[in-house]
Amino acid sequence: MSRVCELTGKGPMVGNNVSHANNKTKRRFLPNLNDTTLQSEALGRAFRLRISAAALRTVDHRGGLDAFLAKAKDSDLSARALKIKRDIEKSTDTAAALEA
């Protein structure tokens, strides 16, 4: 399982451990990933995603998974998240067509 957030594309970064004697050794900074179930109001079902804690706060701030995916760039999203975004867009398009 890769260490990449499915919604933001945030992945590991590389840096140095620096000792008191100023010795430098390579290290990795891993994102804080959590397995989370998010509810889609447009589709009426839940999705299990592996997302970072920062992405979870952003989803809450924007008003849910549907609103987050509407604003998200396609290049940042994983293949699964991109499919969810397209399904949400289709369902909202059909709902708008039925109302008109």
C-alpha positions as CSV (number, residue, x, y, z in Angstrom):
1,M,0.0,0.0,0.0
2,S,1.6,3.3,-1.1
3,R,2.0,6.1,1.4
4,V,0.1,8.7,-0.7
5,C,-3.1,10.6,0.3
6,E,-5.9,9.7,-2.2
7,L,-7.4,13.2,-2.1
8,T,-4.5,15.6,-2.0
9,G,-1.7,13.5,-3.5
10,K,0.5,14.3,-0.5
11,G,3.4,11.8,-0.2
12,P,6.7,11.2,1.6
13,M,9.3,13.9,1.6
14,V,13.0,13.4,2.1
15,G,15.3,15.3,4.5
16,N,18.1,14.9,7.0
17,N,18.5,13.9,10.6
18,V,20.9,16.4,12.0
19,S,22.8,15.4,15.1
20,H,24.2,17.6,17.8
21,A,27.6,17.2,16.1
22,N,25.9,18.3,12.8
23,N,26.2,14.9,11.2
24,K,23.6,14.5,8.6
25,T,21.8,11.2,7.6
26,K,18.9,10.8,5.2
27,R,15.4,10.2,6.5
28,R,11.8,10.2,5.2
29,F,9.0,12.4,6.4
30,L,5.8,10.3,6.0
31,P,2.3,11.8,5.7
32,N,-0.1,11.2,8.5
33,L,-2.4,8.8,6.7
34,N,-5.6,7.4,8.1
35,D,-8.2,4.9,6.7
36,T,-11.4,6.8,6.8
37,T,-15.0,6.3,5.7
38,L,-16.5,9.3,4.0
39,Q,-20.2,9.7,3.1
40,S,-21.3,11.1,-0.3
41,E,-24.7,12.8,-0.1
42,A,-25.1,12.9,-3.9
43,L,-24.5,9.2,-4.3
44,G,-26.0,8.1,-1.0
45,R,-23.2,5.8,0.0
46,A,-19.9,5.7,1.9
47,F,-16.4,5.3,0.6
48,R,-13.3,4.0,2.4
49,L,-10.3,6.2,1.5
50,R,-6.7,6.5,2.8
51,I,-6.3,10.2,3.4
52,S,-4.1,12.5,5.4
53,A,-5.2,14.2,8.6
54,A,-4.9,17.6,6.8
55,A,-7.1,16.4,4.0
56,L,-9.7,15.2,6.5
57,R,-9.8,18.7,8.1
58,T,-10.2,20.2,4.6
59,V,-13.1,17.9,3.7
60,D,-14.9,19.0,6.9
61,H,-14.1,22.6,6.3
62,R,-15.5,22.5,2.7
63,G,-18.7,20.8,3.7
64,G,-18.2,17.1,2.9
65,L,-16.7,14.8,0.3
66,D,-18.9,16.1,-2.6
67,A,-17.9,19.7,-2.1
68,F,-14.2,18.8,-1.6
69,L,-14.1,16.7,-4.8
70,A,-15.9,19.5,-6.8
71,K,-13.0,21.9,-6.0
72,A,-10.2,19.4,-6.2
73,K,-7.8,19.2,-9.1
74,D,-7.9,16.0,-11.1
75,S,-4.1,15.7,-11.1
76,D,-4.0,15.5,-7.3
77,L,-6.7,12.8,-7.0
78,S,-6.1,9.0,-7.1
79,A,-7.8,6.8,-9.7
80,R,-10.4,5.8,-7.1
81,A,-11.1,9.3,-6.0
82,L,-11.3,10.5,-9.6
83,K,-13.9,7.8,-10.3
84,I,-15.9,9.0,-7.3
85,K,-15.7,12.6,-8.5
86,R,-17.0,11.6,-12.0
87,D,-19.9,9.6,-10.5
88,I,-20.9,12.6,-8.3
89,E,-20.8,14.9,-11.3
90,K,-23.0,12.5,-13.3
91,S,-25.5,12.1,-10.5
92,T,-25.8,15.9,-10.0
93,D,-26.2,16.4,-13.8
94,T,-29.0,13.8,-14.0
95,A,-30.7,15.4,-10.9
96,A,-30.5,18.8,-12.5
97,A,-31.9,17.4,-15.8
98,L,-34.8,15.8,-13.9
99,E,-35.7,19.0,-12.1
100,A,-35.8,21.1,-15.4
